Amino acid sequence: MFFVQGRVEMILRDVRAGLPARIMRFFVDGDNHRSRNNAGVVIPPGVAHAIRVEGCEDAIMVYGTSTVFHPEFEGRIASEIETAELPEAWQKFLESGKQENRK
């Protein structure tokens, strides 16, 4: 992975059989933010990984694999966060906006 734009937080967790479970957490700056935190990241098989954008700037990354990419093989650390329902108060607020737009 190489980040062209933005800043991201990355978490890695080694889940390979026979190795101690280790966790690494670090930040990577995109190429548009020249610093010592510009880096390409190579993640070996068996290492779970999560990425989230740091700040409000969109992140753009180049991602390559050494094998054929199969999304169903990708482990997700926090997929339940991405699919969680909105809080009830937010849902009501959004629905009230739809009704106002119909008037």
C-alpha positions as CSV (number, residue, x, y, z in Angstrom):
1,M,0.0,0.0,0.0
2,F,1.2,3.5,-0.8
3,F,-0.8,6.6,0.2
4,V,-0.9,9.3,-2.4
5,Q,-3.1,11.7,-0.4
6,G,-4.2,12.2,3.2
7,R,-3.2,10.8,6.5
8,V,-4.2,7.4,7.8
9,E,-4.0,5.3,11.0
10,M,-3.1,1.7,10.4
11,I,-3.5,-1.2,12.9
12,L,-1.8,-4.6,12.2
13,R,-2.4,-7.8,14.2
14,D,-0.3,-10.8,13.5
15,V,-2.6,-13.9,13.5
16,R,-0.2,-16.3,11.9
17,A,-0.2,-19.8,13.4
18,G,2.7,-20.5,15.7
19,L,3.7,-16.9,16.2
20,P,2.9,-14.7,19.2
21,A,-0.1,-12.4,18.6
22,R,1.5,-8.9,18.2
23,I,-0.2,-5.6,17.4
24,M,1.3,-2.6,15.7
25,R,-0.4,0.8,15.4
26,F,1.0,3.7,13.4
27,F,0.2,6.6,11.2
28,V,1.1,7.0,7.6
29,D,1.2,10.4,5.7
30,G,0.2,10.5,2.1
31,D,2.7,11.8,-0.5
32,N,1.1,15.2,-0.4
33,H,2.3,15.6,3.2
34,R,6.1,15.2,2.9
35,S,7.4,13.9,6.2
36,R,9.2,11.0,7.9
37,N,5.8,9.3,8.0
38,N,5.7,8.7,4.2
39,A,6.0,5.0,3.7
40,G,4.9,2.1,1.6
41,V,3.4,-0.7,3.6
42,V,3.7,-4.4,2.8
43,I,1.4,-6.7,4.8
44,P,2.3,-10.4,4.7
45,P,-0.4,-13.1,4.6
46,G,-1.8,-13.8,8.0
47,V,-1.6,-10.3,9.3
48,A,-5.0,-8.7,9.8
49,H,-5.1,-5.0,9.0
50,A,-7.4,-2.0,9.4
51,I,-7.1,1.5,8.1
52,R,-9.0,4.7,8.9
53,V,-8.6,8.2,7.7
54,E,-7.0,10.6,10.2
55,G,-8.6,14.1,9.9
56,C,-11.1,15.3,7.3
57,E,-9.1,15.0,4.1
58,D,-9.9,12.1,1.8
59,A,-7.2,9.4,1.6
60,I,-6.2,8.0,-1.8
61,M,-4.1,4.9,-1.8
62,V,-2.5,2.5,-4.3
63,Y,-3.1,-1.1,-3.3
64,G,-1.6,-4.2,-4.9
65,T,-1.6,-7.9,-4.1
66,S,0.8,-10.7,-4.9
67,T,-2.1,-13.0,-5.8
68,V,-5.5,-12.7,-7.4
69,F,-7.7,-10.4,-5.2
70,H,-10.8,-12.1,-3.7
71,P,-12.8,-9.7,-1.5
72,E,-14.4,-12.6,0.3
73,F,-11.0,-13.7,1.6
74,E,-10.3,-10.3,3.2
75,G,-10.6,-10.4,6.9
76,R,-12.2,-7.3,8.4
77,I,-11.4,-6.1,11.9
78,A,-14.3,-3.6,12.2
79,S,-16.8,-4.5,9.6
80,E,-19.7,-4.3,12.1
81,I,-18.9,-0.6,12.5
82,E,-19.4,0.0,8.8
83,T,-22.7,-1.8,8.7
84,A,-24.1,-0.5,12.0
85,E,-27.5,1.1,12.0
86,L,-27.7,4.9,12.6
87,P,-28.8,5.9,16.1
88,E,-32.5,6.3,16.3
89,A,-32.3,10.1,16.9
90,W,-30.2,10.5,13.7
91,Q,-32.6,8.4,11.7
92,K,-35.6,10.5,12.9
93,F,-33.7,13.7,12.0
94,L,-33.0,12.4,8.5
95,E,-36.5,11.3,7.9
96,S,-37.9,14.7,9.0
97,G,-35.7,16.3,6.3
98,K,-37.2,14.0,3.7
99,Q,-40.7,15.1,4.6
100,E,-39.8,18.8,4.5
101,N,-38.3,18.3,1.0
102,R,-41.6,16.8,-0.2
103,K,-43.5,20.0,0.7
